Amino acid sequence: MNQLNVPLSRRGFMGAAGAVGGALALAACGGKSTPPGAGAGPTASGAGTAYNGPNVTLAFWNGWTGADGDYAKQMVSQFNSETKNVKVNMNVFQWADFFQKMPAAVTSGNGPDIAVMHIDAIPTQAAQRVIVPIDAVANSLKLNQGDYAEAVWQGGIYKDQRYGIPIDVHCLGLFYNKDVFEKAGLDPEKPPTNKDEYMAALEAMKSKGIQGSWVSPFQFTGGLMYQSLLWQFGGELFNEDVSKATWDSEGGIAALTFMTDLVKNGYSPKNVGQDADYVALKNGRNALNWQGIWQVNEVTKLTTTKIGLAELPKIGEKGGVWGNSHQFVLPRTQGSDENKVNAAAYFVNWFTQNSADWAKSGKVPAVESLAESSEFTSIEGLQPFAKEVPDVHFPPAVAGISDAMTAMYDAVNAAVLGKSDPASALRSAANKASQILAQNKKKYG
Amino acid sequence: MTSTTEATAVERPPARSTGRRRRRSGWATPYLFLAPYGVLFIGFILAPAIYGIWISLHDYNYLLPNQPWAGLNNYFDLFKSGSRDGADFWRSIRATAIFTVFSVPLLVVIPLAIAMLLNRKFPGRTFFRAVFFTPYVLGVAVVGVLFRFLLDPTIGMLNFYLEKLGFAGDYPWTTQVPWAWVGLVGMTVWWTLGFNAIIYLAGLQDISPELYEAAEVDGATAWDKFRNVTLPGLRPVLLFVLTLTLLASANMFGQSYLITKGAPENSTRTAIYYISQVGLQQYRQGVAAAMSYILALMLILISLLNFRLFREKEES
């Protein structure tokens, strides 16, 4: 990390460039150095509950660019003022850039000491040895499977080793505009909970000229809505050993058909743009939006209109909610400094213990006892999401899974935009994804 | 005058006497002048380019311990039907071509017209020059977010005003073709025309006013003057603008990425967009490098053709 902070002196730069080997040195960045300690991972001896070693500075990277970043910054500065011998420097990147920058930084030895990742990115980065196994750290923190929802706990494991320490669960919920409900003669305290109520509400709004459930053709949030519906209709994204995409099953087709029917029957406008479903919810043109928990802080602050928050309605037979989880990971560093690992373990422990504070940024704590604590239950708006956690599904822990998921998002895009019917869009996307899965298996093993 | 001749005369003999030595020491001079550029060129362009070819011959992922040799398979696969990337890649090349074909003529012609207007003397000229150039200084992220909401089919301002004017008002500017192309080309023209206009403006000011005066004396109309004085005078500038705009348009990425996300069905996903997805998000640098080389080859050919066309015109 230090190398990143110290600006290369001009003379140093000219020296490096002058030796034409600079070019070769650049080329060598992509070299095949076998990472030290790959496989074993660092060991934390400090039990994670305290850090008594010499002063260390930890570089902490994450992708919290929104309001969540402000909460994280507050927590980090609180940590820094409470812990004299550990200083955490936080760097924030766009998530989209994060997974390009961090692997590159880690490979060149300039990676952070500690980072946050989504649960579905962990296997890929673990396979690529961007992050290291942290069973020892998890043990020293006395993390216990019983403290977490099953899916959150399992998602941090890749090939029988733990790589991620769960911080939170963030999932989809039903955001609805109470003012629009009133306008349509509906009870604003009774959001729809099943298909019949959902359709009845839409019908009531349609009679008042309101298109009540805008369907986005994009990953946010159409693609997430599709996955939730897929599970509700009894479908699965992939087969058991994740060798084939199965979203073109009956359940999958029913799920996407439900969405395209909303468009076809006039409950949603055609051609909804990126985020337009959410913007329209806030300005009263849309009423029911399957939206991410990360928007809760924004809608509860609105003064122009009242947005209600509820669990996703059960359109299918089962509960099913798309979700993801932030997890702490330890990036591979060139020489593993035991003090840094211990300090990192202490920071992780401190942060997760305080994750009821973190929840205020619009997340459900991953630790179940915290999710049930009065500290968390007193936070406005998040309770429906916490109740959904048993129904939350995560993508399977397979390296390169997002490559295959992209095909599914493309299918949703094509069908919702009326370019292709749900069944054939899903089928060709599933074929493509199965091909990708086979190639990934060869690549990542 | 005399003193100068004397001075040179005096200086000459010693110059002659050391001529040999000076020539020998001068041997390295041009190379020394070239060295800084050469080092940067070799280090940052040539070497990475050659290394890129090496990458394209492997099943490359710089994060994995092994980079299996793939030979020319990365290239062949792009031409094979049913391969993972073939259809998507050519579709993205097609998107790039469509964008280039529609944006380049506009970006060559409109800025020229604007430059000619701004070259006249009128009050507030500097202000208008600034107005046309200002969008260019904005980053693509800013312009992208701005236009995403201006063009949005359901909540966008453009459709809102079109409806007020009595049009349908539900044109899918960001989600369906060909409307998406109109949106993307339109915003790009608005955003970047200032740069070309400034280049033209500089070129116009290089044309000698005497030529216009002479043409006027001969009774030339405004059109005659444009055809016979302005255009020939601008030829090198035109070539520069055309080549630069072609390459810039062929490298379009941010606009699609931010505004359409490639919708519908990835038909507005450009080549660079797709290459970045494959190389940076899917960590398949080998395939991405192979695609880049095919794209680069196509651009080199087009640029050569471009130069050839202009040269022939000059010769005739």
Chai-1 contact restraints between the chains, C-beta under 6 A:
chainA,res_idxA,chainB,res_idxB,connection_type,confidence,min_distance_angstrom,max_distance_angstrom,comment,restraint_id
A,A17,B,V39,contact,1.0,0.0,6.0,A-B,restraint_1
A,G22,B,G43,contact,1.0,0.0,6.0,A-B,restraint_2
A,A23,B,I42,contact,1.0,0.0,6.0,A-B,restraint_3
A,A23,B,G43,contact,1.0,0.0,6.0,A-B,restraint_4
A,A23,B,A47,contact,1.0,0.0,6.0,A-B,restraint_5
A,A27,B,Y51,contact,1.0,0.0,6.0,A-B,restraint_6
A,G30,B,Y62,contact,1.0,0.0,6.0,A-B,restraint_7
A,K32,B,P65,contact,1.0,0.0,6.0,A-B,restraint_8
A,Q100,B,L280,contact,1.0,0.0,6.0,A-B,restraint_9
A,P103,B,L63,contact,1.0,0.0,6.0,A-B,restraint_10
A,Q128,B,L63,contact,1.0,0.0,6.0,A-B,restraint_11
A,F218,B,K261,contact,1.0,0.0,6.0,A-B,restraint_12
A,P269,B,T154,contact,1.0,0.0,6.0,A-B,restraint_13
A,N271,B,P153,contact,1.0,0.0,6.0,A-B,restraint_14
A,N271,B,P172,contact,1.0,0.0,6.0,A-B,restraint_15
A,N271,B,T175,contact,1.0,0.0,6.0,A-B,restraint_16
A,V272,B,T154,contact,1.0,0.0,6.0,A-B,restraint_17
A,G273,B,D152,contact,1.0,0.0,6.0,A-B,restraint_18
A,G273,B,P153,contact,1.0,0.0,6.0,A-B,restraint_19
A,G273,B,T174,contact,1.0,0.0,6.0,A-B,restraint_20
A,A276,B,D152,contact,1.0,0.0,6.0,A-B,restraint_21
A,A276,B,T154,contact,1.0,0.0,6.0,A-B,restraint_22
A,A276,B,I155,contact,1.0,0.0,6.0,A-B,restraint_23
A,V279,B,I155,contact,1.0,0.0,6.0,A-B,restraint_24
A,A280,B,I155,contact,1.0,0.0,6.0,A-B,restraint_25
A,D403,B,Q282,contact,1.0,0.0,6.0,A-B,restraint_26
A,N413,B,A263,contact,1.0,0.0,6.0,A-B,restraint_27
A,A414,B,E265,contact,1.0,0.0,6.0,A-B,restraint_28
A,L417,B,T175,contact,1.0,0.0,6.0,A-B,restraint_29
A,L417,B,P264,contact,1.0,0.0,6.0,A-B,restraint_30
A,K419,B,P264,contact,1.0,0.0,6.0,A-B,restraint_31
A,K419,B,E265,contact,1.0,0.0,6.0,A-B,restraint_32
A,Q435,B,R84,contact,1.0,0.0,6.0,A-B,restraint_33
